[in-house]
């Protein structure tokens, strides 16, 4: 069985993104810094698959201690996941990716951050039960 997981942060009302980035991007409050640190600690030694935009935002140091793979919309998720037998795979996010991969994710690790501002992308609870955004 493939171990597929997701680790993400959302705002108080499920905010995920704003203008193509995290709404709290650059916030130096200790809770936000701790969340980023935790993400890199939990994914260390494992596989992170994500779209090109997410992978482009990953700092250089992260490529040294985890496998990072850019996934494309034309690829079948089953084939992507089969590339990493016996490995723990984290699915990096965004709505487009999670709409496709939600049904494969067995563990969602979600941190609710103390952000309650603007957003133009939202977390869909249907992903938690393997569904996709309805819209």
Protein Blocks (a to p, Z undefined) as FASTA:
>chain_A
ZZddddddddfkopabgghiafkgoiabfklmmmmmmmmmmmgoiacdddfklmmmpcfk
lmmmcccddddfkbcfklmmmmmghiacdddedjklmmmmmmmpmbdcddddfbfbdcfb
dcdfklmnopacdZZ
